[in-house]
């Protein structure tokens, strides 16, 4: 996660450094009020203006100050729980860690528990499903990398859970540790349907959850631009009727690990980029669209299909699509849904 720590006092500054030292798996930047800063932090004079800059570009904001200061700082920036970053507040003595905003989808609740444990502090989490230790559709979706298609339906499910209603459940994918409140019965008023093809709702109030489990394999000539890659990918996905938001990663051959256009494309789409050697790609099992020319140049007869299959450990759902010196393929990662799984914030 990309995390911003904002402190306003000298004690808060020291605590922010302690937290930064603990969260080594994350990208941390400290921001301190200009009268209480140090050489490793950036300084600010107006916390509201600093928050305005950080809010859209951060995965999480952690305020080391009074709750009132944090609330006033974020008030004008809040848009939707689908897009707002996680926001936490910690008193500058480090006694309490409070999940303030985006507890489920943004990961604030999980981050609160992690930091509280590291500081030996009290985690303060007020979302109703968490305080009652009940099933949360938002938390389940976030932990299992599922796309929530309708936030109003998610809210309806959460409300039904709090009211003690049984929730209908249907899944095209394997799952484990299903809670008793979810039943495989289409007579329920509300229900969750996990599928890649949300068409006919099986329940009067249906929350469709779609797996984000597709790997985009790409091969391209040297010097190709990010814009050209983006346009070809768009056409390929449209051809196969694949929603772009189902993509979870991009893969290619290691010869392309520094290809500027490909790296820029991945950054623009916020997708991790993985590369593999020709030897590993050649070990992929299956039927692929072979090219002797590609093999002479790279050492393997196909890049897009083989890299998608290698990274996904699954099957192709879009075979090689070629245009303007770019080849694209898509493979689907196997899915095992786990209701006990918690979001990984690393």
Backbone torsions as a table, in degrees:
resi	resn	phi	psi	omega
1	UNK	NA	149.7	173.3
2	UNK	-94.9	108.6	-170.9
3	UNK	-116.7	133.3	175.5
4	UNK	-109.8	128.7	176.6
5	UNK	-106.2	124.9	-178.5
6	UNK	-120.6	122.3	180.0
7	UNK	-125.2	155.5	-176.9
8	UNK	-123.4	-9.9	-179.5
9	UNK	-123.9	168.9	177.3
10	UNK	-64.3	-39.9	178.7
11	UNK	-67.4	-38.5	177.4
12	UNK	-64.5	-37.1	177.4
13	UNK	-60.1	-46.1	180.0
14	UNK	-64.9	-38.5	178.7
15	UNK	-67.5	-36.0	178.9
16	UNK	-64.0	-36.4	177.1
17	UNK	-67.6	-38.7	178.3
18	UNK	-63.1	-42.4	179.3
19	UNK	-66.5	-43.3	179.0
20	UNK	-59.5	-38.7	179.6
21	UNK	-67.8	-27.0	-178.8
22	UNK	-83.5	-32.7	-174.6
23	UNK	-94.5	60.6	-174.1
24	UNK	-72.4	-15.7	-179.8
25	UNK	-84.5	0.6	-175.4
26	UNK	-121.4	162.5	175.9
27	UNK	-88.1	106.3	-172.7
28	UNK	-109.1	136.6	170.4
29	UNK	-132.7	127.7	-179.9
30	UNK	-95.2	139.3	177.0
31	UNK	-128.1	123.5	-176.4
32	UNK	-123.5	145.5	174.1
33	UNK	-57.5	139.2	-166.6
34	UNK	-58.7	-23.8	179.7
35	UNK	-82.7	-12.3	-177.4
36	UNK	-136.7	63.2	-177.3
37	UNK	-122.3	-179.2	176.9
38	UNK	-148.8	-179.3	-171.9
39	UNK	-70.6	-17.9	-179.2
40	UNK	-99.3	1.6	-178.8
41	UNK	-115.3	156.6	170.7
42	UNK	-93.4	143.9	-175.7
43	UNK	-103.0	154.9	175.6
44	UNK	-140.0	159.9	176.8
45	UNK	-110.6	-25.5	-178.3
46	UNK	-129.1	110.9	-173.8
47	UNK	-68.4	-31.1	178.8
48	UNK	-66.6	-41.7	178.9
49	UNK	-68.6	-37.8	177.5
50	UNK	-65.8	-38.7	177.7
51	UNK	-64.1	-39.8	179.0
52	UNK	-58.5	-35.6	178.9
53	UNK	-74.3	-42.5	-172.4
54	UNK	-80.8	-29.3	-172.3
55	UNK	-54.9	-49.2	-176.7
56	UNK	-77.9	-14.6	-174.3
57	UNK	-109.5	2.2	-177.2
58	UNK	-111.3	151.3	171.5
59	UNK	-84.1	-28.4	179.5
60	UNK	-152.2	141.6	172.6
61	UNK	-117.6	130.4	178.5
62	UNK	-119.7	115.4	179.6
63	UNK	-96.1	128.0	175.7
64	UNK	-106.3	83.1	-173.3
65	UNK	-173.3	-170.6	176.6
66	UNK	-70.6	149.0	179.2
67	UNK	-57.7	-38.4	-178.2
68	UNK	-59.2	-40.7	178.7
69	UNK	-63.1	-45.0	-179.4
70	UNK	-63.9	-45.3	-178.2
71	UNK	-61.5	-46.1	179.7
72	UNK	-65.2	-31.5	-177.7
73	UNK	-72.0	-35.0	-176.3
74	UNK	-96.2	-11.9	-170.0
75	UNK	-51.6	-46.5	-175.9
76	UNK	-79.2	-7.5	-175.4
77	UNK	-98.6	-17.5	-173.7
78	UNK	-66.9	129.3	-178.9
79	UNK	-122.0	-60.7	-175.4
80	UNK	-158.1	146.9	178.7
81	UNK	-68.4	-13.6	177.0
82	UNK	-76.5	-20.7	-175.3
83	UNK	-127.6	-21.0	-177.8
84	UNK	-67.1	144.4	177.3
85	UNK	-73.1	165.0	171.8
86	UNK	-66.9	139.4	176.5
87	UNK	-129.0	126.8	178.1
88	UNK	-122.1	153.8	173.1
89	UNK	-126.7	132.9	176.9
90	UNK	-128.3	129.0	175.1
91	UNK	-65.0	149.8	-170.9
92	UNK	-72.9	1.1	170.4
93	UNK	-94.9	-8.7	177.1
94	UNK	76.1	26.8	179.9
95	UNK	-85.7	-34.0	-175.9
96	UNK	-129.6	137.7	174.6
97	UNK	-117.9	117.2	-171.2
98	UNK	-112.0	126.1	172.8
99	UNK	-82.4	113.6	-172.0
100	UNK	-102.7	-38.2	-174.1
101	UNK	-147.8	145.0	178.7
102	UNK	58.5	52.6	-176.9
103	UNK	-62.8	-41.2	-176.3
104	UNK	-93.9	-68.8	-174.8
105	UNK	-65.3	-36.1	-179.7
106	UNK	-82.2	-13.9	178.3
107	UNK	85.2	14.8	-177.7
108	UNK	-63.8	-38.8	-179.4
109	UNK	-64.5	-45.4	179.8
110	UNK	-64.2	-41.6	179.9
111	UNK	-67.0	-35.7	177.2
112	UNK	-59.8	-45.1	-179.3
113	UNK	-65.8	-39.5	179.9
114	UNK	-63.8	-49.1	-176.9
115	UNK	-68.5	-40.2	179.1
116	UNK	-59.1	-39.9	178.9
117	UNK	-65.7	-40.7	-178.4
118	UNK	-69.8	-31.6	-178.8
119	UNK	-93.9	-3.8	-172.8
120	UNK	56.6	44.2	-177.9
121	UNK	-108.8	175.3	178.7
122	UNK	-93.6	119.1	176.2
123	UNK	-77.7	134.4	179.7
124	UNK	-116.8	106.8	-178.2
125	UNK	-125.9	122.9	-171.3
126	UNK	-112.9	-0.5	177.7
127	UNK	-62.5	135.9	-169.8
128	UNK	-59.8	-41.5	-178.0
129	UNK	-66.5	-32.2	179.8
130	UNK	-76.2	-42.1	-179.3
131	UNK	-65.7	-31.5	177.9
132	UNK	-94.2	2.9	-179.0
133	UNK	53.6	48.0	-178.6
134	UNK	-107.5	164.9	178.2
135	UNK	-63.8	130.6	177.1
136	UNK	-117.9	117.7	178.8
137	UNK	-62.1	-35.1	179.3
138	UNK	-64.9	-47.0	-179.5
139	UNK	-64.8	-42.5	178.8
140	UNK	-60.4	-45.6	-179.1
141	UNK	-63.9	-44.6	-178.6
142	UNK	-63.8	-43.6	-178.0
143	UNK	-67.0	-31.2	-176.2
144	UNK	-103.7	14.4	175.7
145	UNK	56.8	50.0	179.1
146	UNK	-109.2	141.8	-180.0
147	UNK	-86.3	125.7	175.0
148	UNK	-86.3	118.0	-174.4
149	UNK	-85.8	-19.8	-174.6
150	UNK	-149.5	106.4	-177.9
151	UNK	-66.5	-30.5	179.0
152	UNK	-67.8	-37.3	176.9
153	UNK	-67.5	-37.0	177.3
154	UNK	-62.5	-41.6	178.3
155	UNK	-64.2	-38.6	178.8
156	UNK	-64.1	-40.9	177.8
157	UNK	-64.4	-46.6	-179.5
158	UNK	-60.0	-39.5	178.5
159	UNK	-65.0	-41.5	178.7
160	UNK	-63.6	-38.1	177.2
161	UNK	-60.9	-46.9	-179.2
162	UNK	-63.3	-29.6	179.4
163	UNK	-84.7	-0.4	177.1
164	UNK	80.8	14.5	179.0
165	UNK	-75.2	150.0	170.4
166	UNK	-76.0	140.9	-177.2
167	UNK	-110.8	128.5	177.2
168	UNK	-67.5	154.2	-177.2
169	UNK	-146.1	133.9	174.0
170	UNK	-143.9	138.5	179.2
171	UNK	-144.0	135.1	172.6
172	UNK	-82.4	-3.2	-175.0
173	UNK	-121.4	154.8	179.0
174	UNK	-64.9	150.9	-179.0
175	UNK	-150.5	165.1	177.9
176	UNK	-148.3	158.3	178.0
177	UNK	62.7	36.0	179.7
178	UNK	-65.4	131.0	178.0
179	UNK	-70.9	155.5	-176.0
180	UNK	-65.0	-24.3	-178.1
181	UNK	-68.3	-19.8	177.3
182	UNK	-95.3	124.0	-179.0
183	UNK	-126.9	144.2	-179.9
184	UNK	-83.2	73.6	-175.6
185	UNK	-144.9	119.4	-175.9
186	UNK	-80.2	3.2	178.4
187	UNK	-86.6	-1.1	-179.9
188	UNK	-72.8	151.5	178.6
189	UNK	-68.0	-41.0	179.5
190	UNK	-121.4	157.7	179.5
191	UNK	-167.4	163.8	179.0
192	UNK	-112.8	132.6	178.3
193	UNK	-125.4	117.1	-179.4
194	UNK	-103.4	112.1	-173.7
195	UNK	-158.9	158.7	174.5
196	UNK	-90.3	-8.4	-176.4
197	UNK	-128.7	77.1	-179.4
198	UNK	-73.9	103.3	-177.6
199	UNK	-123.0	-81.6	-178.3
200	UNK	-91.6	117.7	179.9
201	UNK	-65.0	126.2	-179.7
202	UNK	-79.1	-11.9	-179.2
203	UNK	-129.3	154.4	177.6
204	UNK	-53.1	-43.0	174.0
205	UNK	-118.7	100.7	-173.8
206	UNK	-109.9	130.1	171.1
207	UNK	-100.6	109.0	175.1
208	UNK	-82.5	129.9	174.1
209	UNK	-118.7	126.7	-174.4
210	UNK	-115.3	127.5	-179.3
211	UNK	-64.0	133.5	170.5
212	UNK	-96.2	83.3	-168.7
213	UNK	-139.6	27.0	-178.6
214	UNK	-107.0	134.5	178.9
215	UNK	-104.2	129.1	-179.6
216	UNK	-96.8	111.5	175.7
217	UNK	-89.7	133.9	-176.7
218	UNK	-134.1	134.5	167.6
219	UNK	-122.2	146.3	-178.5
220	UNK	-157.8	157.0	176.1
221	UNK	-75.8	160.5	-178.6
222	UNK	-64.4	137.4	175.2
223	UNK	85.4	6.3	-179.9
224	UNK	-66.8	147.2	-177.1
225	UNK	-89.6	159.2	176.7
226	UNK	-61.0	-39.8	179.7
227	UNK	-62.5	-40.9	178.5
228	UNK	-65.7	-41.5	178.1
229	UNK	-63.6	-45.8	-178.9
230	UNK	-59.2	-41.9	-179.0
231	UNK	-67.4	-41.4	179.2
232	UNK	-67.3	-41.2	177.7
233	UNK	-62.1	-43.0	179.0
234	UNK	-58.6	-45.5	-179.9
235	UNK	-65.0	-41.4	-179.0
236	UNK	-64.5	-44.2	-179.8
237	UNK	-66.8	-39.1	176.6
238	UNK	-63.3	-40.8	179.0
239	UNK	-58.6	-41.4	-177.2
240	UNK	-93.0	1.3	-178.5
241	UNK	55.4	48.8	179.3
242	UNK	-109.7	121.1	177.0
243	UNK	-66.6	135.3	-178.3
244	UNK	-62.2	-31.7	-176.2
245	UNK	-71.7	-3.5	174.9
246	UNK	-84.3	-9.2	-179.7
247	UNK	-71.9	136.5	178.9
248	UNK	-119.1	-13.2	-177.6
249	UNK	-166.3	161.9	174.9
250	UNK	-122.3	140.0	-179.5
251	UNK	-133.9	154.5	179.1
252	UNK	-162.4	-169.2	176.9
253	UNK	-86.8	153.2	-176.5
254	UNK	-65.7	-17.1	174.2
255	UNK	-62.3	-19.0	-177.1
256	UNK	-104.6	11.2	-174.1
257	UNK	-67.1	-17.2	177.3
258	UNK	-117.8	16.3	179.5
259	UNK	-68.3	113.8	-170.6
260	UNK	-58.5	-46.4	-178.5
261	UNK	-63.9	-37.5	-179.9
262	UNK	-70.8	-40.9	177.9
263	UNK	-65.1	-40.0	178.8
264	UNK	-66.6	-39.8	177.3
265	UNK	-58.6	-47.8	-179.0
266	UNK	-63.3	-39.3	178.7
267	UNK	-65.9	-42.8	179.2
268	UNK	-62.5	-37.2	-178.5
269	UNK	-89.8	-2.0	-179.1
270	UNK	55.9	46.6	-179.9
271	UNK	-118.3	134.5	176.4
272	UNK	-67.3	148.7	-175.4
273	UNK	-118.2	127.8	-178.6
274	UNK	-125.9	140.9	178.9
275	UNK	-128.6	154.4	-176.8
276	UNK	-136.7	151.7	179.4
277	UNK	-70.1	160.8	177.3
278	UNK	-59.2	-35.9	-179.8
279	UNK	-64.2	-44.9	179.5
280	UNK	-66.9	-42.7	179.4
281	UNK	-60.9	-38.9	-179.0
282	UNK	-68.1	-18.3	-179.2
283	UNK	-82.9	-8.3	-179.5
284	UNK	-60.9	138.3	179.9
285	UNK	-96.1	138.4	179.3
286	UNK	138.9	-178.6	177.6
287	UNK	-101.2	123.9	-175.3
288	UNK	-124.9	157.5	178.4
289	UNK	-79.1	96.0	-172.1
290	UNK	-81.0	146.2	175.7
291	UNK	-135.1	118.2	179.2
292	UNK	-65.0	-34.5	179.1
293	UNK	-63.8	-45.8	179.2
294	UNK	-62.2	-38.4	-180.0
295	UNK	-65.0	-40.1	178.6
296	UNK	-63.3	-35.5	-177.1
297	UNK	-82.7	-40.4	-170.3
298	UNK	-111.4	-20.1	-177.7
299	UNK	97.3	-2.7	175.3
300	UNK	-140.7	151.7	-170.3
301	UNK	-83.8	-5.6	179.3
302	UNK	-159.5	137.5	-179.0
303	UNK	-106.7	-51.7	-172.4
304	UNK	-63.4	-49.3	-178.1
305	UNK	-68.2	-47.4	-176.4
306	UNK	-64.5	-41.7	-178.4
307	UNK	-68.3	-36.7	178.1
308	UNK	-64.0	-42.1	-179.4
309	UNK	-69.7	-42.9	180.0
310	UNK	-60.8	-47.3	-176.7
311	UNK	-72.2	-39.0	-177.0
312	UNK	-77.2	-26.9	-171.4
313	UNK	57.7	29.3	-179.1
314	UNK	-130.8	-151.6	-175.6
315	UNK	-114.1	153.3	177.4
316	UNK	-70.4	137.0	170.7
317	UNK	-116.1	-11.3	170.9
318	UNK	-139.1	114.2	177.2
319	UNK	-77.5	179.0	-172.0
320	UNK	-49.1	124.3	174.3
321	UNK	-118.9	121.3	-173.6
322	UNK	-119.7	138.0	176.6
323	UNK	-166.7	133.4	173.8
324	UNK	53.8	42.5	177.6
325	UNK	76.5	16.4	-179.0
326	UNK	-127.7	135.4	174.4
327	UNK	-119.5	140.7	-175.7
328	UNK	-133.6	140.8	173.1
329	UNK	-146.0	159.3	-179.7
330	UNK	-134.4	134.2	175.7
331	UNK	-126.6	152.1	-176.4
332	UNK	-105.0	127.5	175.4
333	UNK	-72.5	141.3	173.4
334	UNK	-61.3	148.4	-177.5
335	UNK	-122.4	130.6	168.5
336	UNK	-128.9	104.5	-179.2
337	UNK	-75.4	137.9	-178.5
338	UNK	-133.0	115.3	-177.7
339	UNK	-73.4	-11.5	175.8
340	UNK	-91.9	-8.0	-176.0
341	UNK	-69.3	143.5	176.5
342	UNK	-116.1	151.4	-176.5
343	UNK	-60.9	133.2	175.4
344	UNK	-89.3	117.1	-175.0
345	UNK	-94.7	4.9	-178.7
346	UNK	-77.2	NA	NA
